[in-house]
């Protein structure tokens, strides 16, 4: 069980780094609070190149994180 917890810590760090590497999809943090700009979370935008790779990697690592947490909780 100690092994799964070490893997969970590593996956957590990778997930945080991948989340921070993603580019912003709005005009900035101030526009989120003031309502300025066009903040549409469900807009149909195409990701290309490195953005798509980082986005897909974040999704895969997030799913892995969730699975590890469930495994540790069920078998721990």
Phi and psi in degrees as a GROMACS rama.xvg file:
@    title "Ramachandran Plot"
@    xaxis  label "Phi"
@    yaxis  label "Psi"
@TYPE xy
-60.76  -34.6907  UNK-2
-63.2704  -43.4813  UNK-3
-65.6202  -34.5881  UNK-4
-69.2551  -36.1397  UNK-5
-66.6794  -42.665  UNK-6
-63.26  -38.9263  UNK-7
-62.3324  -40.7365  UNK-8
-63.552  -42.7568  UNK-9
-63.8198  -45.0295  UNK-10
-63.3264  -36.3119  UNK-11
-62.7047  -44.332  UNK-12
-64.5148  -43.0032  UNK-13
-63.4051  -40.3607  UNK-14
-64.1659  -40.9826  UNK-15
-64.5147  -44.2595  UNK-16
-63.8066  -43.8168  UNK-17
-64.7555  -36.7793  UNK-18
-65.3626  -39.3524  UNK-19
-72.4093  -25.624  UNK-20
-77.1463  -18.4094  UNK-21
-68.113  140.137  UNK-22
-75.2483  152.116  UNK-23
-71.1392  144.855  UNK-24
-107.624  10.4685  UNK-25
-130.856  -173.733  UNK-26
-78.2008  -10.0412  UNK-27
143.763  178.115  UNK-28
-70.5769  -33.7291  UNK-29
-67.1714  -32.6971  UNK-30
-71.0775  -24.8561  UNK-31
-69.7682  -33.791  UNK-32
-85.4347  -35.869  UNK-33
-87.6429  -17.828  UNK-34
87.4184  3.43944  UNK-35
-75.2189  153.093  UNK-36
85.5599  176.148  UNK-37
-104.194  91.118  UNK-38
-97.4239  95.8315  UNK-39
-118.966  105.382  UNK-40
-69.2234  -23.1453  UNK-41
-105.678  24.1567  UNK-42
-69.4434  146.505  UNK-43
-88.0555  90.5162  UNK-44
-113.661  142.262  UNK-45
-94.849  126.024  UNK-46
-93.8604  141.002  UNK-47
-134.423  152.371  UNK-48
63.925  -129.669  UNK-49
-65.3465  -33.4023  UNK-50
-60.7337  -40.7483  UNK-51
-69.1555  -39.1784  UNK-52
-64.6387  -45.0404  UNK-53
-65.8294  -39.3782  UNK-54
-64.7259  -44.2555  UNK-55
-66.9532  -40.033  UNK-56
-63.9284  -39.1039  UNK-57
-63.0809  -40.9364  UNK-58
-64.7793  -43.9631  UNK-59
-65.1581  -44.3939  UNK-60
-67.4298  -34.6855  UNK-61
-64.1121  -41.8383  UNK-62
-65.396  -40.935  UNK-63
-63.1686  -41.0156  UNK-64
-59.2912  -47.5805  UNK-65
-61.1044  -44.5594  UNK-66
-63.8112  -40.4915  UNK-67
-65.6804  -40.6048  UNK-68
-62.5007  -42.7397  UNK-69
-65.068  -43.4433  UNK-70
-61.4066  -45.1187  UNK-71
-64.7252  -38.8267  UNK-72
-69.5345  -40.1443  UNK-73
-75.3972  -44.1989  UNK-74
-98.5351  -1.45925  UNK-75
